[in-house]
């Protein structure tokens, strides 16, 4: 089970989207359910631009679509039947 709609729009790992929704609901209730996903996206951007926190940003989300496509093409090339 994965939040495909929200996770793909904000380029976040589906696990972190679920964590954001649960944490937001626990802390702020209904407004937290809505606000914590964009808040986690802001944190991801901050982590991506920080040298020491870049690995955390990598875990929280995806790289740009271009590099993701290249990565997927490499994987498909490995398992491609000749």
MOURQUI-V510926 format. One line per field, one symbol per residue. phi: phi as a letter, one per 40 degrees, with the letter a starting at -180 (. if undefined). burial: 1 if it has 9 or more other ideal C-beta (glycine too) atoms within 8 Angstrom, else 0. A space follows every 10 residues. Layout:
phi->???
burial->???
This chain:
phi->.acccccccc fbcdcccccc cccccccbgc cccccccccc cccccccccc ccbdcccccc abcccccccc cccccccccc cc
burial->0010011001 1111011111 1011100100 0110111011 1011111101 0011001101 1000000100 0000000000 00
